[in-house]
Amino acid sequence: MNSALGATAFAGVTGGVIRACHHWANVAWDPEALFASDTVQASLSIVWGTLAISLMLFGNRRHIRTVWFIGACLIAVVVLKLFLVELSAVGTLQRIVSFIGVGFLLLLVGYVAPLPPKVEKDMHDKS
């Protein structure tokens, strides 16, 4: 149930970012144009990176390793997306902004929200 809610929220945020780029940056509402747009790609990188860092910070503060790992997987997807999709747009301002933004977020998470410790269950404690 929680994973379906999380996936739906992620899809809603992604759709909202794409829709905002369509309206505010005048990107054609066409899958090829949206995928090829540097503005859409940079916006998705920044929003996904911020969401990943938020998940990692929440997981760290609440000591929920699963949530932290979901955030770590999402940041890995963002980094892969940066190298596979956005690196082809050599020299664009959007690429530079997305690389700097995601790099800053990675530095921030390393300092503020490291992996929470494993909770050891005591086998002798029956309370």
HELIX and SHEET records of a PDB file:
HELIX    1   1 ASN A    2  TRP A   24  1                                  23    
HELIX    2   2 PRO A   31  ALA A   36  1                                   6    
HELIX    3   3 ASP A   38  ARG A   62  1                                  25    
HELIX    4   4 ARG A   65  LEU A   84  1                                  20    
HELIX    5   5 GLU A   86  SER A   88  5                                   3    
HELIX    6   6 LEU A   93  VAL A  112  1                                  20    
END                                                                             
